[in-house]
Amino acid sequence: MEAKEFRLGNYAKDQFDQLITVSAIDYKDCLDNEIGDIPVYVLQPIPLTEEWLLKFGFSCSFISDPQERGATKGYFKEEIRIIQINEDIEEFIIGGHDFPIKDLKYVHQIQNIYFSLTGQELDYDSKL
């Protein structure tokens, strides 16, 4: 991963698989958080899952018939719509079913896109 992929507040995992929150990015491409400086090259992106979307406050509903195998789900928050084409595969897109704008694979990607579109941070509710 590269430092340019991160913004302050992004979540990632360190070399010990611990969740970290980016709190600073310095000139050496290191991310500073609660436990100290971490070189970017050891960070791992967090795969985007339904659990993460729900903890970010997205609501979920089926877009296609939920009785069908591999039904399509939509996740909604304000005017943002995330589509999961097949509920059995954790692959997400932002935009419409017929007009995908971007594939979303990682938590930091949805954090960055959400902030770019709304000017607000996604709040993570770990209690859900």
C-alpha positions as CSV (number, residue, x, y, z in Angstrom):
1,M,0.0,0.0,0.0
2,E,1.1,3.6,-0.5
3,A,0.6,6.5,1.8
4,K,-1.4,8.4,-0.9
5,E,-4.2,5.9,-0.5
6,F,-4.8,6.9,3.1
7,R,-6.5,9.9,4.7
8,L,-6.5,10.7,8.4
9,G,-9.1,8.6,10.2
10,N,-8.8,5.6,7.8
11,Y,-8.7,2.1,9.2
12,A,-6.1,-0.5,8.3
13,K,-4.4,-3.5,9.9
14,D,-0.8,-3.6,11.0
15,Q,1.7,-6.4,10.7
16,F,0.2,-8.0,13.8
17,D,-3.3,-8.0,12.3
18,Q,-4.3,-5.2,14.8
19,L,-6.8,-2.6,13.8
20,I,-5.3,0.9,13.6
21,T,-6.6,4.3,12.8
22,V,-4.4,6.6,10.8
23,S,-3.8,9.8,12.8
24,A,-0.9,11.3,10.9
25,I,1.1,10.8,7.8
26,D,4.7,12.1,7.9
27,Y,7.3,12.8,5.2
28,K,8.8,9.3,5.6
29,D,5.5,7.7,4.5
30,C,4.9,6.4,8.0
31,L,1.5,6.4,9.6
32,D,1.4,7.5,13.2
33,N,-1.4,6.1,15.5
34,E,-1.9,5.2,19.1
35,I,0.9,2.7,19.1
36,G,3.6,4.8,17.3
37,D,5.0,5.0,13.8
38,I,4.2,2.2,11.4
39,P,5.8,2.0,7.9
40,V,3.2,2.0,5.2
41,Y,4.6,-1.1,3.6
42,V,3.5,-3.3,6.6
43,L,-0.1,-2.1,6.6
44,Q,-2.8,-4.3,5.1
45,P,-6.1,-3.0,3.8
46,I,-9.2,-4.3,5.5
47,P,-11.6,-6.1,3.2
48,L,-15.0,-4.4,2.9
49,T,-17.8,-6.6,4.3
50,E,-21.4,-6.3,5.1
51,E,-20.5,-6.1,8.8
52,W,-18.3,-3.0,8.2
53,L,-21.0,-1.3,6.1
54,L,-23.6,-1.9,8.9
55,K,-21.2,-0.6,11.6
56,F,-20.7,2.5,9.4
57,G,-24.4,3.1,9.7
58,F,-25.6,1.9,6.3
59,S,-29.0,0.3,6.1
60,C,-29.5,-2.8,4.0
61,S,-32.3,-4.1,1.9
62,F,-32.7,-6.5,-1.0
63,I,-33.0,-5.0,-4.4
64,S,-33.9,-8.3,-6.1
65,D,-36.1,-11.1,-4.8
66,P,-34.5,-12.3,-1.5
67,Q,-35.7,-15.9,-2.2
68,E,-33.4,-16.1,-5.2
69,R,-30.0,-17.5,-4.7
70,G,-27.4,-14.8,-5.0
71,A,-29.9,-12.0,-4.6
72,T,-28.8,-8.4,-4.9
73,K,-28.5,-6.2,-1.8
74,G,-28.3,-2.4,-1.5
75,Y,-26.7,-0.5,1.3
76,F,-27.9,3.0,1.8
77,K,-26.7,6.0,3.9
78,E,-28.0,9.5,3.0
79,E,-27.6,9.7,-0.8
80,I,-24.9,7.1,-1.0
81,R,-25.8,3.7,-2.5
82,I,-23.6,0.7,-2.4
83,I,-24.6,-2.4,-4.3
84,Q,-23.7,-6.0,-3.6
85,I,-24.6,-7.8,-6.8
86,N,-24.6,-11.3,-5.3
87,E,-25.3,-11.6,-1.6
88,D,-23.1,-14.8,-1.5
89,I,-20.0,-12.9,-2.6
90,E,-18.6,-9.9,-0.8
91,E,-18.0,-7.7,-3.8
92,F,-19.4,-4.2,-3.7
93,I,-19.8,-1.3,-6.1
94,I,-20.8,2.3,-5.7
95,G,-23.4,3.5,-8.2
96,G,-26.2,1.8,-10.0
97,H,-26.5,-1.9,-10.8
98,D,-26.3,-1.1,-14.5
99,F,-23.9,1.8,-14.1
100,P,-21.2,1.0,-11.6
101,I,-18.9,3.8,-10.8
102,K,-16.2,2.1,-8.7
103,D,-15.5,-1.4,-7.3
104,L,-15.0,-1.2,-3.6
105,K,-12.7,-3.8,-2.1
106,Y,-11.5,-2.2,1.1
107,V,-12.7,-0.2,4.1
108,H,-10.4,2.8,3.5
109,Q,-11.9,3.1,0.0
110,I,-15.4,3.5,1.2
111,Q,-14.2,5.9,3.9
112,N,-12.4,8.1,1.3
113,I,-15.3,8.0,-1.2
114,Y,-17.9,8.8,1.4
115,F,-15.9,11.8,2.7
116,S,-15.3,13.0,-0.9
117,L,-19.0,12.9,-1.7
118,T,-20.4,14.2,1.6
119,G,-17.6,16.0,3.4
120,Q,-18.3,13.9,6.5
121,E,-16.5,11.0,8.1
122,L,-18.1,7.6,8.4
123,D,-18.6,6.8,12.1
124,Y,-17.8,3.3,13.1
125,D,-20.0,1.7,15.7
126,S,-18.1,-1.2,17.2
127,K,-21.1,-2.2,19.3
128,L,-23.3,-3.4,16.4
